[in-house]
Amino acid sequence: MAKTLTARIKDDIVLYGALAANLGIGVAKFVAAGLTGSSSMLTEGFHSVVDSGNQVLLLYGQKKAKRPADEAHPFGYGRELYFWAFVVAILIFAIGAGVSIFEGWRHIQEPEPLTSPTINYVVLAISFALEGSSWTIAVREFAKAKGDMGWWDAIHRSKDPAGFIVLFEDSAALAGLVIAGVGIWASHAFNEPRIDGAASIAIGVILALVAVLLARESKGLLIGERADPAIIATIRRIVAAHPAIISVNHVRTIHTAPDSIFAAISADFDDAVTMGNGETMIEAMEDELRAAVPTLSSIYIRPEKRENATLAPVTTATGAAGKTTTPS
């Protein structure tokens, strides 16, 4: 049991690291805000609460997504993670950004004199160290997963939302801490508490932008995204290599989970192939495909005349420079 728990924590190390950091500093931010009256510090407290809730939801989504397929859900529950990722994006926008902007506007309309900022600076410094640790873990893990792809391209093509959500959240958190620090300093330096409220609004705007980006990426996964073009090309190459295959009409794929792909293949078989030989050939192709692409959870190969098939448009494999176009 201990080994299983350790393995589970290792698999979700990014989420656990972010959750530990946010729980640790959330309370400190609220205490500092209560003692000093800082709007941006209060905003940061709500930011940590939202982030902590987000990590809990993603961990819940990870657990639910690992349930095995059943009669009601023959392709499994993997896409439930994509649902919770979309919920996280909405929460960041509605609660994180909404509360931040509201608090900032309220403190601009009714400014409160600030007390000594020392405690704020101490909490901000500790928070920056903890958030920086979580951000470092997220960056390191995502860098392993992305390989040679560029960062933005890797985020756009990633099928595992947990990694890039924490990366976005931690980046926004670090930016928010910097803005909060500048706002508190400027409020005291210029004796103008409204600046602290403006800093809170700026933090809210950053959270809103992050939420929009996350919602966009999560929506694509929730609707259903194809596999990587390189995987599609591998499937096409393996099927087309069989002597009895006249042509591969199309290869259509969809991610049913971050590490699970459904593939539907239409191929024109030689008319001389008998039903029995065709069945044996399809079984052999499926075994070869699963060996080459272990993430293929379901494969459907349909014999179909090329002239009767609906051909898929040619797609471009984006990512590393120099990649050629491959039909999907």
N, C-alpha and C positions, 0 to 999 in steps of 0.2 A: 504493500500500500504506500509506503514512504517513497519508494522509487517511482511509482505512478504519479504521486503528487509532485515530486521534484521534476519529473519530465514535463508535467503540465505547466508548472511555473516557468520552466525554461522555454517552452514553446510560446508562452505569452509574456515573456520578460519585458517587452516594450510596454505593454499595458500595465503590468504590475509595478514597473518602475515609475511610470507616470502617476499611477494612483497613489503610491506611497509619497511621492513628492507633493502632490496636491493636497492630500489629507494633512500632511505635516505643516504646510505653510498657510492653509486656509484659515485655521483658527487664529494663528498669529496675525494675519492681516486684519481680521475682524476686531481683535483686541486693540491693535494699533489704531484702526479707524475710530473705534469708540473713545480712545484716550485723546486723540489729536483732532478729531473732526474732519479728517481728510476725505474728500469725495473720491479722489482717485484710488486711495487705499481701500475704501469701502467697495469700489468697483472691482478692484483686484481680488477682494475677498469673494465676491459673487462669482468672479471669473474662476477661481479655484474650486468653488462648490460645483459649478457647471461642469468643469473639466473632470472632477472626481466622479460625478454622476455619469458622465460620458464613458469613462473607463469601465465603470460597473456595467453599463448597458452593453458595451462591446464584449466584455468577458462573458456576459449572459448570452449574447448572440453567438459567440464562439462555441459555447457549450451546447446550445440548442442546434447549431448547424452541424454538429458532429453526430447527431442521431442517425441511425441506419435507415435506409429506405424501407417503406412499408407499402401496404396496398393502397393507402390514400395518397401517398407521395412516392411513386415508384422511382423517381430520380433523387430521392433523399431530401434533406432539409437545408442543404448548404446555402441556398440563397436567403435564408432567414438572417444570416449575418449582414447581407446587403440591406435588408429592411432596417435593422437596428442602426446601421451606419447612416442611413438616410434620416432616421429619427434624431441621431446625434447632431447632424448638420442643422436640423430644424431647432433643436434646443439651444445650440450655440447662437443662432440668429435671434430666436424669440426671447430667451432668457439672458444669455450672456450679453449680446449687443444691446437688446432692449433695455435691460436694467442699467447698463453702463451709460447709455445716452440719456436716459431719464434722470439718473442721479446727477450727471453732469449739468443738465439743463436746470434742475432744481437748485443746485448750488450756485449756478450763475444768477438765477433769479433771486435767491435768498442766501447770499454768501455768509458763511460762518467764519469768524476769526479762528485762525489756526493756533494751536499751542506749539510747544517745542517740537521740532520735527525729528529730533534725535531717534526716537523709537521707530519712526517710519523708515529712516535710513537703515537702521539695524535690521528690521524685518525685510526690507527690500534686498539688502545684501544677502541675507540668509536664503531668501526666496530665490534670488538669482542663482545662488550656488546649487540649490536643490533642483530648480527647473533646468539649469544647465546640465546637471547630471542626467536627468531624464531625457533631455534633448540629445545628449551625446549618445546614450543608448539607442535612441530612435534612429539617429543618423547612421550609427555603426551597423545596426541591423538592416536598415533599408539599403545601405551601400552594398552589403553582401548580396541582397536580393536583386538589385538592379543590374549587376554585372557591368558590362561596357556601355550600357545605355546612358544617355544624359539624364539628369535629375528630373526635369519636367516631363520628358518623354516616358521615363520609368513610372512616374506618378500616374500619368494619363493611361498607361497600358497595364498598370498593376491590377490584379484581380483580388488582392487581399487588402480591404480598406483599413483594417486595424493599424497597419504600419504607417500608411501615409496620413491617417487622421491624427495620430499622436504626433507625428512630425509637424503637421500644420499647427496643431494645438500648442505644442511646446514652443514653436517659433513665434506664434502670436503672443504667448505668455511672456517670453523674454522681451519682445518688443513692448508689450504693455508695461512691464516692470521699468524699462528705461523711460518710457513716457511718464509713468507715475512719478519716478524720481525727479525728472526734469520739472514736472508740474509742481511738485511740492517745493522744490528749491526756488523756482521762479516766484511762487506765491509769497514766500518769505522775503526773497531778495527785493521784490518790487512792492511788497506790502499790498498785494492784490489777490485775495482769496479766490476770485473768479477764475484765475488761471488754472487753479486746481480742478475746477469744474470743467474747463475746456479740455484739460488732459483726460478727464474721464470720458468725455465725448469722443476724443480721438481714439481712446482704447476701444470704445464701442464700435467705431467705424472699422477698425482693424478686424474686430471679431465678426462684423457683418460681412466683410469681404472674404474672410476665411470660410464662413458658413456658406456663402454662395458658391465658392470653389468646391467645397466638400459636397454640397448638395448636387452640383453638376456631375462630379465623378461618381457619387453613389447612385444617382438616378440611372446612369448608363449601365451600371452593374445590376441594378434592380430590374431594369427592363430586359436585360440580357445582352451580353457582349460576346463576340466571337473569340476564338482562341488566337494566340499569337500567329501572325502570318507565317512564321518559320515552321510552326507546328502543322499548319494547314498544308504547307509545301511538302513537309515530310510525309504526311498522310497520302497526298496525291502521288508522290514519287513511288511509295511502296505499292500502292494499288496498281498504278500504271505499269510497274515492272513485271507484272504477271503476264505471261505470253498470251493467255486467253482473253485479256482485256483489250478491246479495240481502242477505247478512249475513256477517260474519266470526265464525266459531264460536269459534276460539281462536287465540292466538299463543303458542307455547311456545319458549323460548329457553334456551340454555346456553352458558356461556363455555368454549371449548376452549383458550383462552389469554387473557392479559390484554387483548389487542387483537384477539381473534377470537371471533365469535359465530355459533353455528348457530341458525337459526330454522326452526321447523316451523309452517306456517300452514294452518288448515282454514277453507275458505270455501264458502258456498253460492252456486253460479253460477246465473244465469238459465237455465232449461231450453231457451230458444231458442238458446243459444250452441252452435255446432257444435264438434266435436273440434278441427278445424283452427284455428278462431277462438280456442278456449280456449287452445291451445298458444301462439299468437301473443300473446294477452293476458297469459299467465303470464310469458313472456319479457320483455314490456314492463314488467310489474310488478316483476320481479326487477331489471331495469336501474334503475328508479326507486328501488327500495329501496336498492340499493348506492350510488347517488348520494347519497341522503339519510343513510344510515348506512354509512360506509366500512368499519366493523369487521365487517360481515356477510360472513363467509367462505363460508358455505353457506346456501342458502335452499331450503326444500321447501314448495311450495304444493299442497295437496290439495283438489280439488273434493269437497265432501261436503254432503249434505243436512243442514240445521240440525237436523231432528228425529232424525237418526241420529248426530249428533256428540256426543261427550262434552265438555260445556262446562267450561272451567276456572273455578275460583272467582274472585271479584273480589278484587283485591289493592290494597293501599294504597301509594301512592307516598310514601315517607317522605323526609325531608330538609328542604328549605327550607319554611318556614311558608307555609301557604296553598295547598299542593298538594292537588289533588282526587284521588279514587280513580279508578283506571283498571283495566279488566279485563285480565287477562293471557291 
